[in-house]
Amino acid sequence: CGVVYRARDRRSGEIVAMKCIRSYRDDCGELVDRSDFDREVAAMEACRGHPYIVQLRAHGRCDDGEAVLVMEFVGPTLRHVLRRERSGRTRRSELEVRVAMRQLLSGAKRMHDAGLMHRDLKPDNVLVDARGNLKICDLGLSQSTAEPPPYSNPIGTRWYGAPEILLGSTDYDERVDAWLLGCIMAELLARKPLAVPRELGQGAARRDRRRSRRERHQAVARLQGAAAAGRMRAGQLSSWLLPISGRRQDAPPAAIVGGWVRGVEWTSDVQPGEEDDGGASTPAPVV
């Protein structure tokens, strides 16, 4: 949580994004963050230099306890861009979606290679720069896989949640991010969120209190079965992706087809997943 402002670095003149997170003092006078500030800083440091993850410029705390993250300024969220596209009745081509997913997969792979799960990948946590490139942001809910389970649950946004998260599991791994990426891809192609059972939508938490564990298992059995058919990590997903098109919105997010993004080649010396000197944009791909 926090409020993000557009600001200018007085020394360099660079336009940056400044995230301010209010803290408070508990009964013992200890400073408590409303979000895990240190976790977000550590995750961004671990992903420094990756072109498809928002880059950290500086961080610190004010005298009043407010925590501040200074990041590169990118642009609007993917959610905002998708709403604008829907209002303009435009649709992304399959190639554009393949390019976008190649970028997100590259960013997720970097996090997984660093031993991190994002756990809240969704259009609201993806930024779009002036050239249309995507960057993963908001790493505040990330979890180090160096620490053994149990992990926190509920976590992330329920509408996009993987079956094991919806079932209340605390023993999950980075494959939950693969599910989230599949939901984003479906939304890019269909121009609306992937359809899920009503039980998993808004108000589900309130209804869950009135349901037995058995009923909740039944509510997600179809999605769980699809997940078991072939879930994999982001490093493998660069050559295996989800079979969802703009004409089909009922396909399970974890079903697999091969080679959907392999036809995208890059004209830059900086390949997806490789570091650069500060998150410079990669030139447009060709097929």
Disulfide bonds with the S-S distance in Angstrom:
none
